[in-house]
Amino acid sequence: MDFYEVIYARRAIRKYKADMVPQDILLKILNAANWAPSGMNMQQWEFIVVSGTKKNQIGESYARFSESYTKDWDQARREMFLRFASDFGGSPLLIVALTPASQDDSIRKMHLESVSAAFENLLLAACAEGLGSCWMTGPLRDDAGIRRILDIDDDQEIVAVTPLGYPDMAPTAPARIDPELKSKVRWVE
Ligand SMILES: Cc1cc2nc3c(=O)[nH]c(=O)nc-3n(C[C@H](O)[C@H](O)[C@H](O)COP(=O)(O)O)c2cc1C
């Protein structure tokens, strides 16, 4: 796929085939993440590739955690949400993105921007390899659960999570709110 095709083709995938991602492909997309720009060239991101029991535990913990704050939701929406929370759409893998925690707002912001750039690289590379992903921050509500299950220290911030695997759905692209970029871009001379 051409670079722009990848950008337009990437979708949030919420249903996956069970097939495992080959290790060489996994390394290829993790390497793409590692080639992102970073503030002060610190390349400070870290990724945890989670599968098997640990992945199931994260899903169970997130779904349990979500039960209370979704209790007033419409039933169909709630069931769909809790199902996706519990198994991440059946993906064989979950990738967790981390960055060093910082009490300094400007350093923290810089780190978050760097790891986000790396995470987007990862998602785009995954798409280019025919894989699906779904950038998720919802599971961070259960930050404590993820930390306990993956043994993550307080000096690391958990930034985002994505399931990873071969898509078992083909969502249509959501329309752009401002396709002509009239209010998104301001040109100044
Ligand atoms: C910062 C961020 C957080 C997100 N968190 C979640 C999430 O917790 N759960 C989820 O299902 N999707 C999540 N998404 C995916 C968005 O819902 C999705 O990107 C958006 O609806 C646009 O669809 P597309 O990715 O197919 O273009 C998140 C995306 C971003 C960028």
The ligand as an ORCA input file, in Angstrom:
! r2SCAN-3c Opt
* xyz 0 1
  C      -6.678      8.886     22.056
  C      -7.670      7.869     21.560
  C      -8.378      7.101     22.478
  C      -9.279      6.131     22.028
  N      -9.880      5.309     22.953
  C     -10.718      4.342     22.535
  C     -11.273      3.424     23.474
  O     -11.006      3.482     24.657
  N     -12.097      2.457     23.008
  C     -12.389      2.337     21.672
  O     -13.140      1.430     21.324
  N     -11.863      3.184     20.761
  C     -11.034      4.174     21.156
  N     -10.450      5.007     20.228
  C     -10.716      4.823     18.794
  C     -11.645      5.894     18.251
  O     -12.949      5.661     18.696
  C     -11.552      5.895     16.717
  O     -10.232      6.178     16.332
  C     -12.505      6.910     16.111
  O     -13.835      6.521     16.322
  C     -12.289      7.088     14.597
  O     -12.385      5.851     13.919
  P     -11.163      5.326     13.022
  O     -10.006      5.083     13.961
  O     -11.657      4.063     12.375
  O     -10.838      6.397     12.042
  C      -9.530      5.966     20.644
  C      -8.798      6.739     19.721
  C      -7.874      7.660     20.175
  C      -7.059      8.436     19.173
*
